[in-house]
Amino acid sequence: MLIEKENQVEEIVKSFCDLLQGILSKHFDKLDSQVRLYLYQRRAGEETWTCLIPETDQGCSLYEDVNEDFKDSRTYRACSRYELRWSWTGTKKCQSIKFILKVATDELLVKIKDMLYLERISEVVRELEKEEEREKNSLYQYFFGNLLNKEWMVRQYVALSLKEYKLPDWRIFIQLSAMMYEKRTISTCMYFLEEEEELKADYQLRFVKGNDLLERMEDQNVRSIRKLMELAGSKQGLVVRKPDYIVEGTVNNENSKNLKSCVEFGGHMAWKLKLEGEVIFEYNKGGCKLPELESKNNKEKQLEKVKYIYCSEKRKEKIRNTIKRLCKVSSHGASIVFMEREKLFYEVKRLSRYHRAYWVEGVDLDTCSDLEGILAIDGAILADLDCMCYAVGAILDGEITIEGRSDRGARYNSVVNYVHAIKKKYSEGAIDFHYCAAIISEDETLDVEIL
């Protein structure tokens, strides 16, 4: 073993690897059983790598990178230089997994320069069991702050995937998908070819080189490009030549499945990036989904959070059933906030006084036969921990207490901010969780927030 404190290294490294995998799988649930991180070490100049965790069946290699300047300040040989190899393995090999692992590794590679850092991280994990407590720790924030932010990770992932395949900035595609042509949205494809790549399909239309109308795919030319997209239509796609992004013509979609890079437009503000047939991400009205990394409808995992509410098991089960029922009948999205009855009445009275909610007699949401009617109007539902509803159509307010998420809509951001605001107002400093919010989006995504 390269390090003096042999008996501690395995525990330290395993704690770090488990922590990082847990952070990633919290954001991207499909990674939970698909990836495993191993760290290897060797003295600078040597050939043999030593695995710092006992090796098991590691599966196929997904992504690797090396920190060439690593040391161990815990020992008297701190001046010795090592190399640290980050080796991600798993059961499924795809571009999406590679990109997200690269985002995480690149973020940490420049920070993890010493075994001492890994030791301190493992101490923080051991001392602070609750995630909320860890996130307030300055050391934890320094190393993992960005990785705790799913929105930041998705932005880095999108930028990396476009850069790897030398594609235009994603703002170009957003502009194109948002533009109407004679009041019509667009459904078509763009196929990007390398500079010397041969198109293995026949052009439907091929533009003459030097045509003054064919401009580069840049911000100032989006109207011209949008018009050409209309020319291609839903059964054909535009052929775009890198690196200058010149549109060469149109090609039949059925004959273009072998092309590596494709951007597929599917209506207003909706498009997806496909690389070698794999959907890397889907953009829709400001948000990005990574279908290879996260379940489209992960309701059960969200419902598991209900167990953390400070109330009886009977109440928890009623809350779960109520959220499930709302998910089934909601056709255009919905939101509900559960809280203790005393605080609920304060809020219902306050909001109704300012015409921001309809105060109703108690309705048991767990047995109510007309949930569709309750959800028919805009606004949130307010209920106590027995699932008795006392307000509908609530327009939620509250002091801005947390940063908004631009990848989510107004419903999600307003409800989450409201719950944080009332927690601060009524229960600031409380250790237990007394508030639960469920947000059901129009695309049937469920988010549960417990505070």
Disulfide bonds with the S-S distance in Angstrom:
none
